[in-house]
């Protein structure tokens, strides 16, 4: 069921007349009362003199309003329509009467057992909905306390749906970003030909700046660099209390910028929330060691796996919500590291997933410090070649996390957030396809001899019997055999690496099990090679300084080539 509360009306008679109006242009059939504040209320739909009875009903409803005189509100008519879903069964008059009584009680119009509640009626003029009309003046000539009435009515309808087994509508928790108005949409279409409004552009820009920023000053500098006008609200101490932003060139009729406070763009974009983000990350510790880009991508993937574990365990809603907020920041960062179609898809994924990062569950940003910090450090790889295996492994893990986010939100009855997480998946999968296609084609050109391929098929059937046929018929199977062959050439046992891959993540939600195996195996083999390479380097250093050399065991006498011998061939 859904409720629609109209703007306060000024004429009780006009509202009641509309409810009982039939004929051409109206779908009203058999209008009649199903409930009212008093059982003896006259019903214009059940009399031989409808106009006379309607006047009596209006007079009874307006009695307290007239008694209050000047104290009565200007818009004294409260009007709420409640409609059932098309697939719901047709409710009886008695059931609709119960719905009406629960709604006027929940909204504060006429609380149960309160003799001074407002006078109200519930009229039914169609099978699937009713109208509740009340006059906003209590018996003690005070106004009713019906603040937040829409949310309270919606909450009560959700309970009715559950109790009666009716269709459950997607309901928000008032954490969604403000939608652009019709005037904003039409103005954007006239000026730019695009349905994207300045409000939406500013929200995306501010969110991206908050994800990239390392300090409050850096945040405002990023906004200024994005051609966004910023106006801070400064306290007497000189500290910023808040801020508002405007898009350059977006002006009103007087030629003044149209400002939007950060908290009005989205609840998590207020200045206090952004400060909490910036202080909720692990401080960077300086290191003399040069960290390779691939290592940063792997660290972020590891943090994503830990976040997925938190969602899967579902034991701490606060920690889970913190991880989702951090995953949203990572999505805001990834477009800056990619180019072309993948960048467009990742940007769309970030804008879609942002609804899944907010709920009524309170959390501390520091609860997801690992993921947030590793995502910020990933920014240091901007402008450098993207390592294919670590980057694709991260995209696959991020897809897995998004699936878990949709399940988690459903379990928490966050319908809008679950829908947003589900809608993010096509964009992530498209970004993966754009990034993976060149690498898979390159690997497929190095497929080993047929007898070697047959050996690998036997290995896969033994290690993954439930997924074997899917893998062997996958278009990525030639690339997987090339990966297995490279792993073996590097001195590793393919069975051992495959076992390690299977222990790292489940495969039931994978679109392509073969591709998951490829990127995980390449990652693991590359890590093992780096460890062996480091051990060999340390052994050489010890031998030069006169220390006892450390023997490093390899299954091959000569050092094996790197897993990706062509370092210049990287996905961009």
PyMOL commands that set and color helices and strands:
alter all, ss='L'
color gray80, all
select helices_A, chain A and resi 12-19+44-46+50-61+63-71+93-107+149-164+182-192+198-212+216-225+262-265+267-269+271-279+293-313+317-337+340-357+365-381+388-411+415-444+450-463+468-472+477-489+494-504+513-544
alter helices_A, ss='H'
color red, helices_A
select strands_A, chain A and resi 2-5+32-36+77-83+120-126+129-135+228-234+240-247+260-261
alter strands_A, ss='S'
color yellow, strands_A
deselect
rebuild
show_as cartoon
